[in-house]
Amino acid sequence: MSHNTFGHLFRFTTFGESHGPAIGCVIDGCPPGLEIDATEIKVQLVRRATGKSRYTSQRREKDDVQILSGVFKGKTTGTPIALLIENTDAKSKDYENIKRQFRPGHADFTYWKKYGLRDYRGGGRSSARETTMRVAAGAIARKWLKVNHGVEIQGWLAQLGPIRTDKNMRWETIEDNPFFCPDPDKVPELESFMDALRKSGDSVGARVNVVARNVPVGLGAPVYGKLDADLASAMMSINAAKGVEIGAGFDCIAQKGTQHRDEMTKEGFLSNHAGGILGGISSGQDVLVSTAFKPTSSLRIPCRGLDIDGNEVEVVTHGRHDPCVGIRATPIVEAMLALVLMDHVLRHRAQNG
Ligand SMILES: Cc1cc2nc3c(=O)[nH]c(=O)nc-3n(C[C@H](O)[C@H](O)[C@H](O)COP(=O)(O)O)c2cc1C
């Protein structure tokens, strides 16, 4: 299975499966001299972790990250940074019954058709366990962007099923609840919705937004290296992502040009429908990205499916699953945004000095 590497000048390669002994990544291209330690990486990993509330999968991984190389006396050396996390709470038995079956909506069918075999335990490589390493690599990119350019990145849950949570945003409350919800008044509604959903055995989709502030002007290239194209690719590479919008996104369909264009004055832009990117290049405005996540496909509610011999079967999925993957996606979209921006800062520096 190739294509496990992301980025150009700041690039990382992830490895590992959900129920294998460990997951890890190798980050190449990080400039020397950045102060980083495992505790800082762990802060982000904890934000992404399962088992923190009754609204996520109850798998409990310690996510203790080991820095195997590339950091000496607390500073990056400019050599490859290898990170490793052991899987300590996999329960592979739960997946015995889907060994020969394809879960509708999951990657089982396509993995089988493409590779002729698959690690069915916990979804193997298709599991969002892989995103742990994106968050770990993203923690380093985030720190570098903050130290060198003052870039601040914050994501939030903008919608869960029918519930919009972004009308009365209070930024300081995002980390105070298990949903990354920016409106504390909406949290009880989310809780009762999720309690009823969990009881019913069903799942639901979500929208997760992210903003990067203090992004330098000039990141991205006009044709095949557009910042918005790379961001869309990065977000779509996350498991269960089904749509990405930049700035006004699909709302631009109904907008008039007079409304959409972001007028400029000496004091700056008067609006930000562009989402901080014009002609594929960052404008210095906030970079705004929105990602739609589909409902989890592993459900205990029976459905019609096929097995590997082509027989029609009833598929029921056991094991520990997220009833709404969007609840844990916020740190992942933040990481992907940081990883793209850092790569583009280095690419910009390489061409423009
Ligand atoms: C944070 C996160 C958690 C997820 N948790 C689950 C899960 O518990 N069960 C599941 O079936 N899918 C889960 N998924 C989604 C699957 O990984 C994904 O649907 C699968 O790999 C198929 O890929 P696709 O949905 O991109 O087509 C999760 C995704 C994310 C981003």
The ligand as an SDF file (V2000), in Angstrom:
LIG
                    3D

 31 33  0  0  0  0  0  0  0  0999 V2000
  -12.2580   10.8280   14.3180 C   0  0  0  0  0  0  0  0  0  0  0  0
  -12.8460    9.7260   13.5160 C   0  0  0  0  0  0  0  0  0  0  0  0
  -13.3540    8.6160   14.1590 C   0  0  0  0  0  0  0  0  0  0  0  0
  -13.9230    7.5740   13.4450 C   0  0  0  0  0  0  0  0  0  0  0  0
  -14.4520    6.5180   14.1300 N   0  0  0  0  0  0  0  0  0  0  0  0
  -15.0760    5.5260   13.4410 C   0  0  0  0  0  0  0  0  0  0  0  0
  -15.6650    4.4380   14.1280 C   0  0  0  0  0  0  0  0  0  0  0  0
  -15.6540    4.3630   15.3530 O   0  0  0  0  0  0  0  0  0  0  0  0
  -16.2620    3.4610   13.3780 N   0  0  0  0  0  0  0  0  0  0  0  0
  -16.3100    3.5080   12.0220 C   0  0  0  0  0  0  0  0  0  0  0  0
  -16.8660    2.6170   11.4030 O   0  0  0  0  0  0  0  0  0  0  0  0
  -15.7650    4.5420   11.3490 N   0  0  0  0  0  0  0  0  0  0  0  0
  -15.1440    5.5330   12.0210 C   0  0  0  0  0  0  0  0  0  0  0  0
  -14.5810    6.5740   11.3270 N   0  0  0  0  0  0  0  0  0  0  0  0
  -14.7090    6.6170    9.8680 C   0  0  0  0  0  0  0  0  0  0  0  0
  -13.9420    5.5530    9.1160 C   0  0  0  0  0  0  0  0  0  0  0  0
  -12.5680    5.5800    9.4510 O   0  0  0  0  0  0  0  0  0  0  0  0
  -14.1540    5.7520    7.6050 C   0  0  0  0  0  0  0  0  0  0  0  0
  -15.5040    5.8860    7.3320 O   0  0  0  0  0  0  0  0  0  0  0  0
  -13.6010    4.6100    6.8100 C   0  0  0  0  0  0  0  0  0  0  0  0
  -12.1990    4.6240    6.8400 O   0  0  0  0  0  0  0  0  0  0  0  0
  -14.0210    4.6430    5.3420 C   0  0  0  0  0  0  0  0  0  0  0  0
  -13.4900    5.7620    4.7060 O   0  0  0  0  0  0  0  0  0  0  0  0
  -14.3930    6.9310    4.1210 P   0  0  0  0  0  0  0  0  0  0  0  0
  -15.5210    7.1400    5.0680 O   0  0  0  0  0  0  0  0  0  0  0  0
  -13.4720    8.1090    4.0310 O   0  0  0  0  0  0  0  0  0  0  0  0
  -14.9070    6.4850    2.7670 O   0  0  0  0  0  0  0  0  0  0  0  0
  -13.9740    7.6330   12.0250 C   0  0  0  0  0  0  0  0  0  0  0  0
  -13.4460    8.7510   11.3740 C   0  0  0  0  0  0  0  0  0  0  0  0
  -12.8950    9.7920   12.0980 C   0  0  0  0  0  0  0  0  0  0  0  0
  -12.3680   10.9980   11.3860 C   0  0  0  0  0  0  0  0  0  0  0  0
  1  2  1  0
  2  3  1  0
  2 30  2  0
  3  4  2  0
  4  5  1  0
  4 28  1  0
  5  6  2  0
  6  7  1  0
  6 13  1  0
  7  8  2  0
  7  9  1  0
  9 10  1  0
 10 11  2  0
 10 12  1  0
 12 13  2  0
 13 14  1  0
 14 15  1  0
 14 28  1  0
 15 16  1  0
 16 17  1  0
 16 18  1  0
 18 19  1  0
 18 20  1  0
 20 21  1  0
 20 22  1  0
 22 23  1  0
 23 24  1  0
 24 25  2  0
 24 26  1  0
 24 27  1  0
 28 29  2  0
 29 30  1  0
 30 31  1  0
M  END
$$$$
